[in-house]
């Protein structure tokens, strides 16, 4: 799919990997609608990207009616949705049973599931419904969905039981969703990033960063958010790539802790 003049929705698009994706989508000629809970970051992103290229909507991705209303508003305003990039997510560190012998807080587990897994599916289902209304392009394509998992889906560490479950769920729904939407000409792929140079990671102590980097085979560094954005654009533009999860991790396999 050629991104020129296409409309892309990016969840979590105001910071981190989502912000990097919005920049490269705009650079490729797309109009971007950012879904994010952080209003100040969302408005700042629009200022940086330009009001002609980007819009911001404060939105909880796990809220069904609100997301449905948001897509209706986008269709009424911009007329179409061609691309959906799901980057919104949260992470918490908690073991199944902690040092005091207390079980993992169930409400906290549910919260991570709600935002990461249900939120991704909620936005994807609404995006797919909007895309299905598009006229197919010259390659019979109507839309592209790119979800964000994590290497924690495969190599979850201690304390990541909730986070890994959500990311494994995103990986698990990639192929069936792609199959569900195949007759509508909508492709679905997932990126499983490794350890990326996001603000959260860069805020960690240098010795922590160095310890992580030491386990990455090559290149031995943190991944750049722009490299995530480049892969997003490639997935959109490569019309034969469908139903796949791609690890973007420098070949790392995480240790138990």
RAVEN-V437584 format. One record per helix or strand. SS is the DSSP state (@ for helix, = for strand). FROM is the first residue (numbers start at 1). TO is the last residue. If there is no record, write none. Layout:
<<SS;FROM;TO> <SS;FROM;TO>>
This chain:
<<=;7;11> <@;16;27> <=;31;36> <@;39;49> <=;54;58> <@;64;78> <=;83;86> <=;94;94> <=;97;97> <=;103;103> <@;106;131> <=;143;148> <@;152;155> <=;160;160> <@;161;180> <@;182;184> <=;186;193> <=;196;196> <@;199;202> <@;206;213> <=;223;223> <@;225;237> <=;245;248>>
